[in-house]
Every structure is written in C-alpha cells, then in structure tokens.
C-alpha cells in the first residue's frame, strides 16, 4: 500500500509572539514493514529545521523563530509504502517463546516498555478488575487480544470527555475518551502484567465505507513485543490489528515521547487547528 499524508498544524496566538522554539515529530519512520519515500516540511514563517533521531528511534526536527509572528503553520507532506501481513491471531505461543518471555534478559532488555509512566499507571484495583474480566495471562498474545477486545467493548469514543493531559486512571473510570486514552489504559494493563508494550503515534487510512475511527488527526495505538516475532500492533480504538492501513510516525513509552508538535514561546494564549488527510495512491495486488 502506498499513501500520501498531508498534516497541517495551524497556531493562532492571542498576542504577538516575538520568538519561539519548536520541536516536531511528523516524519514517518522507515523499518522492516514501512518505507518513507518522500517527506517535505513547510513552515510559516519560514524557518530551517535541524533533525536528529531520539532514543526511541523517532525522527525529531527542531526550529527557532526569532521574528515576531501572530500565527504559525507547520505543514508536512509524506509518501509512505507499507507491506505488513496479518499474523498475530495465528501465533502459537510455543514453549521456546515462553522461555524467552519469562527470562530475566528479555525483561531487562525491554525494561523501558515495562515501567509505568504518569500517563499509563493504573491502580492495583483497576488492574485486578480487568484480570477478572478476561483470560489468563499465561499466553501474552491471547491476553493482549482479549484486553483489546475488552477495552473496545467497554469504552465509548468521546472526544469531549478527555483532554491531552488525561491519564489512564481517569480514562478507565470514565470509560470514555479518544485513541490516546484507550491506548494508555491498554499499556497500563499490559505493563502491570509484565508484558512489554509501547505507545505508537501515526496515521490511519480509513477509506470509503469504513467503520474505523481515527483519521481526522494523528492516531494512537499499542505495539506488544512478542518473543521471536517482534513488535505487533493492536488498535483498541477499533479492535483490530494495526496492519497496512496504519502509518507509524513515533513510538515511545507514552504520548509525551511521541507528541507531534511541542514548543515554548513568549506571548499569550493560542488556538490550534489540525487537519490530516490520508490518501491511497497504490494498493497491493
């Protein structure tokens, strides 16, 4: 599958901003299943960006605006090719995989994705409530699939219920929220049960006549580390595997590691308008 993604972040400030320092994570990744073909950032007022790769492997660009400005627009255009085949529901969690999964070396290597953060931490009571509702965690793959289905069945997609600062504890009690919220809840439950999992930020191609949710802005989902297989994507918002319709941009422990746009400036408040377009250019035969 080949996609063209256009992403526009338009800031309007209440007062004149005399300078700002900004950081963006909007450049899609290249890995074994996804290839970035072209990427063009356009910034207004015009500014050059300095790029580096962070500790999680994300492409990060920074830029500084020294001239006074009342608005800031960051537009990125990307073309990405994806070749990802479904397999997680067919995985037989073998004895060899179990041995790796239970080893100290495996848990030490993925310690960053086992530790809770402010966004993903859930109370022992919340974790226990989930455990009573779904299957045993002897098979991490089946547990992850059951957990995804549990969240999908028990949470209501509601953009008005939560904000960017909402944590997993609050979202779990509300049983409402957006993709970021259900992703944090799923991460919290997986990590509490010793299953390495990471936050993924990117784009979702919905297409026509689809019931999938998440194409109006950046989307979020979970990746679980399966021994011998690698990172496997699961989307609790839609209760599906994250396959060839998903474009990966950033990964990390939680939203803070993958925030698309962030920065500091001198001035008053601001409003932000976000527009995302994902267009299918070529379909796999």
Rosetta blueprint (number, residue, H / E / L):
1 X L
2 X E
3 X E
4 X E
5 X E
6 X E
7 X E
8 X E
9 X E
10 X E
11 X E
12 X E
13 X E
14 X E
15 X E
16 X E
17 X E
18 X L
19 X L
20 X E
21 X E
22 X E
23 X E
24 X E
25 X L
26 X L
27 X L
28 X L
29 X L
30 X L
31 X L
32 X L
33 X L
34 X E
35 X E
36 X E
37 X E
38 X E
39 X E
40 X E
41 X E
42 X E
43 X E
44 X E
45 X L
46 X L
47 X L
48 X L
49 X L
50 X E
51 X E
52 X E
53 X E
54 X L
55 X L
56 X L
57 X L
58 X L
59 X E
60 X E
61 X E
62 X E
63 X E
64 X E
65 X E
66 X L
67 X L
68 X L
69 X E
70 X E
71 X E
72 X E
73 X E
74 X E
75 X E
76 X E
77 X E
78 X E
79 X E
80 X E
81 X E
82 X E
83 X L
84 X L
85 X L
86 X L
87 X L
88 X H
89 X H
90 X H
91 X L
92 X L
93 X L
94 X L
95 X H
96 X H
97 X H
98 X H
99 X H
100 X H
101 X H
102 X H
103 X L
104 X H
105 X H
106 X H
107 X H
108 X H
109 X H
110 X L
111 X H
112 X H
113 X H
114 X L
115 X L
116 X L
117 X L
118 X L
119 X L
120 X L
121 X L
122 X L
123 X L
124 X H
125 X H
126 X H
127 X H
128 X H
129 X H
130 X H
131 X H
132 X H
133 X H
134 X L
135 X L
136 X L
137 X L
138 X L
139 X L
140 X H
141 X H
142 X H
143 X H
144 X H
145 X H
146 X H
147 X H
148 X H
149 X H
150 X H
151 X H
152 X H
153 X H
154 X H
155 X L
156 X E
157 X E
158 X L
159 X L
160 X L
161 X L
162 X L
163 X L
164 X L
165 X L
166 X L
167 X L
168 X H
169 X H
170 X H
171 X H
172 X H
173 X H
174 X H
175 X L
176 X E
177 X E
178 X L
179 X H
180 X H
181 X H
182 X H
183 X H
184 X H
185 X H
186 X H
187 X H
188 X H
189 X H
190 X H
191 X H
192 X H
193 X L
194 X L
195 X L
196 X L
197 X E
198 X E
199 X E
200 X E
201 X E
202 X E
203 X E
204 X E
205 X L
206 X L
207 X L
208 X L
209 X L
210 X L
211 X L
212 X L
213 X L
214 X L
215 X L
216 X L
217 X L
218 X L
219 X E
220 X E
221 X E
222 X E
223 X E
224 X E
225 X E
226 X E
227 X L
228 X L
229 X L
230 X E
231 X E
232 X E
233 X E
234 X E
235 X E
236 X L
237 X L
238 X L
239 X L
240 X E
241 X E
242 X L
243 X L
244 X L
245 X L
246 X E
247 X E
248 X E
249 X E
250 X E
251 X E
252 X E
253 X L
254 X L
255 X H
256 X H
257 X H
258 X H
259 X L
260 X L
261 X E
262 X E
263 X E
264 X E
265 X E
266 X L
267 X L
268 X L
269 X L
270 X E
271 X E
272 X E
273 X E
274 X E
275 X E
276 X E
277 X E
278 X E
279 X E
280 X E
281 X E
282 X E
283 X L
284 X L
285 X L
